[in-house]
């Protein structure tokens, strides 16, 4: 199998690192390189998506993943807005992935990984349907504070990557429907 380079367009570097871990975990035996563009929030992504995708293609990316949190928007409206700004896609293999509500919901799918990262021994305290949480990032912050008796502060730029390294991909795929298209896309590249 030849090496593939995946372009990632995301809101921040923390999201990029999580996407890298997820892709590597799904394709553990394949050599995969990465290039990125970061919007530093969601505002730039829809405006710059096509320009960044063209730059990623010029940098040798054969596939592109654009990740954008739903953030209480209407899923269809947000997808259509991003797709319109992304079109025409410079590469045939591209995915617009929209975690419900935020990527952090995916990180709540595996309690064992969560406990490992934050050194928590309690069980059955995380929701079975992570995508039902309105503000997953704040939920993680509050849960970590509570379960560690305020000994650990959740820092998404530090902890998200650690969670993504350890999380069971199949658990995300089972508990988070917005992850299913991500996994299917990565399986196919």
C-alpha positions as CSV (number, residue, x, y, z in Angstrom):
1,X,0.0,0.0,0.0
2,X,1.3,3.4,-0.9
3,X,1.5,6.3,1.5
4,X,-1.4,8.7,1.5
5,X,-1.4,12.3,2.7
6,X,-4.6,13.5,4.3
7,X,-5.4,17.2,4.5
8,X,-7.2,18.3,7.6
9,X,-9.2,21.6,7.9
10,X,-10.3,22.2,11.4
11,X,-11.2,24.8,14.0
12,X,-8.0,24.4,16.1
13,X,-4.9,22.4,16.5
14,X,-6.5,20.3,19.2
15,X,-9.1,19.1,16.7
16,X,-6.3,18.4,14.1
17,X,-4.4,16.3,16.6
18,X,-7.5,14.3,17.5
19,X,-8.3,13.7,13.8
20,X,-4.7,12.5,13.2
21,X,-5.0,10.0,16.1
22,X,-8.4,8.8,14.9
23,X,-7.1,8.2,11.3
24,X,-4.0,6.4,12.6
25,X,-6.0,4.3,14.9
26,X,-8.4,3.3,12.1
27,X,-5.5,2.7,9.7
28,X,-2.9,1.3,12.1
29,X,-0.8,-0.5,9.5
30,X,-0.9,2.2,6.7
31,X,1.6,5.0,6.3
32,X,-0.3,8.2,6.4
33,X,1.0,11.8,6.3
34,X,-0.9,14.9,7.2
35,X,-1.1,18.5,6.2
36,X,-3.4,21.0,7.9
37,X,-5.2,24.4,7.9
38,X,-6.6,25.7,11.1
39,X,-9.4,28.3,11.2
40,X,-8.8,29.3,14.9
41,X,-12.6,29.0,15.4
42,X,-15.4,28.1,13.0
43,X,-15.8,31.5,11.2
44,X,-13.0,31.2,8.7
45,X,-13.6,27.6,7.8
46,X,-16.7,28.2,5.6
47,X,-15.1,31.2,4.0
48,X,-11.7,29.7,3.3
49,X,-12.5,26.0,2.9
50,X,-12.1,25.9,-0.9
51,X,-8.9,28.0,-0.9
52,X,-7.4,25.8,1.8
53,X,-8.5,22.6,0.1
54,X,-6.7,23.8,-3.1
55,X,-3.6,24.5,-1.1
56,X,-3.7,21.1,0.5
57,X,-4.1,19.4,-2.9
58,X,-1.0,21.4,-4.1
59,X,0.8,20.0,-1.0
60,X,0.1,16.5,-2.1
61,X,-3.1,15.6,-0.2
62,X,-5.1,12.9,-1.9
63,X,-7.9,13.1,0.7
64,X,-9.3,16.0,2.8
65,X,-11.2,15.9,6.0
66,X,-13.0,19.1,7.0
67,X,-14.1,19.0,10.7
68,X,-16.5,21.6,12.0
69,X,-18.4,21.3,15.3
70,X,-22.2,21.6,15.0
71,X,-22.4,24.0,18.0
72,X,-26.2,24.0,18.2
73,X,-26.6,24.9,14.5
74,X,-29.0,23.1,12.2
75,X,-27.0,20.1,10.8
76,X,-28.5,20.3,7.3
77,X,-28.0,24.1,7.1
78,X,-24.4,23.9,8.3
79,X,-23.5,21.1,6.0
80,X,-25.0,22.9,3.0
81,X,-23.2,26.1,3.9
82,X,-19.8,24.3,4.2
83,X,-20.4,22.1,1.2
84,X,-21.3,25.2,-0.9
85,X,-18.1,27.0,0.2
86,X,-16.0,23.8,-0.4
87,X,-17.3,23.3,-3.9
88,X,-16.0,22.4,-6.3
89,X,-13.7,20.2,-4.3
90,X,-10.2,20.0,-5.7
91,X,-9.9,16.4,-4.6
92,X,-12.3,13.5,-5.2
93,X,-11.9,12.1,-1.7
94,X,-13.2,14.6,0.8
95,X,-15.4,14.5,3.9
96,X,-17.2,17.2,5.7
97,X,-17.5,15.8,9.2
98,X,-19.7,17.6,11.7
99,X,-19.5,16.2,15.3
100,X,-22.7,16.7,17.3
101,X,-22.4,19.1,19.3
102,X,-18.6,19.2,19.5
103,X,-15.7,16.8,18.8
104,X,-15.5,16.4,22.6
105,X,-18.7,14.4,22.5
106,X,-16.8,11.7,20.6
107,X,-14.2,11.7,23.4
108,X,-16.9,10.8,26.0
109,X,-17.7,7.5,24.2
110,X,-15.2,5.4,26.1
111,X,-15.2,5.6,29.9
112,X,-12.1,3.4,30.3
113,X,-10.1,5.8,28.2
114,X,-11.5,8.7,30.0
115,X,-10.7,7.2,33.4
116,X,-7.2,6.4,32.2
117,X,-6.4,9.9,31.1
118,X,-7.8,11.6,34.2
119,X,-7.0,8.8,36.7
120,X,-10.6,8.3,37.7
121,X,-11.7,5.0,39.3
122,X,-15.5,5.4,39.3
123,X,-17.6,3.7,36.6
124,X,-21.0,4.3,35.0
125,X,-20.9,8.1,35.3
126,X,-20.6,9.1,31.7
127,X,-23.7,9.4,29.5
128,X,-24.4,6.5,27.1
129,X,-25.3,9.0,24.4
130,X,-22.5,11.6,24.3
131,X,-24.1,13.5,21.4
132,X,-27.1,14.3,23.6
133,X,-24.9,16.6,25.7
134,X,-25.4,20.3,24.8
135,X,-21.8,21.5,25.7
136,X,-19.5,18.5,25.8
137,X,-16.3,20.5,26.4
138,X,-17.9,22.1,29.5
139,X,-19.3,18.7,30.5
140,X,-15.8,17.2,30.4
141,X,-14.4,20.2,32.4
142,X,-17.1,19.9,35.1
143,X,-16.9,16.1,35.3
144,X,-13.1,16.0,35.6
145,X,-13.3,18.6,38.4
146,X,-16.0,16.7,40.2
147,X,-14.5,13.2,39.8
148,X,-10.9,14.3,40.8
149,X,-12.0,16.5,43.7
150,X,-10.6,19.5,41.8
151,X,-7.1,18.0,41.6
152,X,-7.1,18.0,37.8
153,X,-8.1,20.8,35.5
154,X,-9.3,19.7,32.0
155,X,-7.3,21.5,29.3
156,X,-8.7,20.6,25.9
157,X,-5.4,21.4,24.1
158,X,-3.6,18.9,26.4
159,X,-6.2,16.2,27.2
160,X,-8.1,15.8,23.9
161,X,-5.1,14.4,22.2
162,X,-4.5,12.0,25.1
163,X,-8.1,10.8,25.0
164,X,-8.0,10.4,21.2
165,X,-4.9,8.2,21.6
166,X,-6.6,5.8,24.0
167,X,-10.2,5.8,22.9
168,X,-11.8,2.7,21.5
169,X,-12.7,3.7,17.9
170,X,-15.5,1.1,17.8
171,X,-17.1,2.6,20.9
172,X,-17.2,6.1,19.3
173,X,-18.7,4.5,16.2
174,X,-21.4,2.8,18.2
175,X,-22.3,5.7,20.5
176,X,-21.8,8.7,18.1
177,X,-23.7,8.6,14.8
178,X,-21.8,11.6,13.5
179,X,-18.6,9.6,13.8
180,X,-19.8,6.8,11.5
181,X,-19.3,8.7,8.3
182,X,-15.8,9.7,9.5
183,X,-14.9,6.1,10.1
184,X,-16.4,4.9,6.8
185,X,-14.5,7.6,4.9
186,X,-11.2,6.8,6.6
187,X,-11.7,3.1,6.0
188,X,-12.0,3.8,2.3
189,X,-8.8,5.9,1.9
